[in-house]
Amino acid sequence: DTVTSCIFENLDRKDLKSYDIEYLFLKIRAKSVGEKSTLLFNCKDCNTENKVVINIDEIEIDVKKINNIIKISNEISVEMKHPTFESISKNKKIVNESPTQQVFGFIQESISAVLTENERFDMKDATDQEFQEFIESMTQDQFSKIREYIENIPKLSHKVNYACTNCKKENDVTLEGLQSFL
């Protein structure tokens, strides 16, 4: 709601991906609270707490063009999509379940269709049981291809380098997800 209220262009919130929402919310935060955010990190060597100032305006999302068709066998391909923020937030597996169920929920939101040479099966028409059976029928290699696609979906990410104020050791931390920057 905050993001769509602050955008002057006509956006359909149902089309916004999770990384779109995170990025826009972070930019709104920068304009309303300030471009700088002070975060605390413990040194990896001496565990001293260090204050590190992050410039929010320097944070970008690297959206790479990746093939959304994954060939999982000679006969079957899977059409993938970047799930929307709304679909993720409404999927009870992602919101309320164990980490394993969250992964399956995220995969469910990311598979658009199963393709054969002659047919297309839209996964939105599949029951949870049918989806589960399809996933469980995959080999480890096939499942790895799906997981790799999911891992390459853009996300808010920023690498921070700092020298410890106590031991002077160089540290680096990768921040991911909106909660890391606030």
C-alpha positions, 0 to 999 in steps of 0.5 A: 500500500505504501509503495502504490500510494507513493507512485504517481504512475498508474501501476497494477500492484498485482504485477509487481514482483517482490524485488520491485516492491523492495526496491521501490520501498527502499527508495521511498525510505531514502526520500522520506527518512534519509539516504543514509542508514546506520547498521551494526555489524560484528567483526568476524575476528574479534566480534567487536560491534561496528557502526557502518553507514550505508548510502541507500541511493547506491543500492541497485537490483541487478536484473539479468535476462535469464531463460525462463524455459527449463528443459528437464528432460527430452520430452518436458520443459518447465516455463518459469516466471518471477512470482509477484509480491502478491502471489508470494504474500498470499501463498500460505506455504510461504507465509506460515510454514516451515522453511522446506514448505516455504521453498516448495511454495516459492517454487509453486509460485515460480512455475508457470506451465509444464510444456511437452512438444504438443501440450501446455499444462498451466500450473495455476490449474493444478491442484496442490496434490498434482503440483506436489506429485510433479515436484516429487517425480523430478530427479535431483538434477531436474530439481536443481535446475528449478532451484537454480532459476529460483536462486537467480531471481533478482533480489535486493542485495548489497555488499558492504566492506568495512574495517573493524574499529578495534582490530582493523580487520577487513570485513565484508557482509552481503545484505539481502532483502529489505529488512537488512537495510532498514 
